Amino acid sequence: ETTELVDRLWSNTEIFKNEMKNLGFDTGESVTPITPVMLGEAQLAQEFSRELFEEGVFAMAWGFPTVPQGKARIRVMISAAHSKTDLEKSLEIFAKVGKRLGVIT
């Protein structure tokens, strides 16, 4: 009966995408709540995904043949169920892993 959940979904998505860009990540050109984190090589995307999971964030790696060679990425799906705390914690973890793997400075 209301747009509350859809509004929250888009708000969460905007917050996440903007903060990821501020951290220095390439988030591609998605216009949906799915946020790609462009990493290039499949091995890096797989390692990034594994380290995120070890830190408490589930985000799948996508590589060839699902995406073109050299366009591997992490696929992040934000939802209306994520709280501000969830978003902040996930951004902290992305920054930590991104720095550790040399994706961002």
C-alpha positions, 0 to 999 in steps of 0.5 A: 500500500506504500512505497516505503520499501521501494524508497528505502531500497533506492536510498540504500542503493544510492548511499552504497554506490556513492560511498563506494565511489568515494572510497575509490571503487569502480562501480560501473554503469548499473542503474539498478540496485545491483552494484558491480564492483569492477575488478578486471581479472577473475582471480582478483574478483574471486579472492576479493569475494572470499576475503569479503566473506571471511569478514562477514560480507557475502558478495559473489565474484563474476568472471568469464564466461559470465562476463567478458574476459578482463571485466570480472567483478563483485556483484553486490545486491543492496536491499531494503532490509539493510540498515544504516549500520549494515551499510556502514559495516559493509563499506568498512569491510569493502575498504579494508579488503580493497586496501589489502588487495591493492584495489584502492589506496 
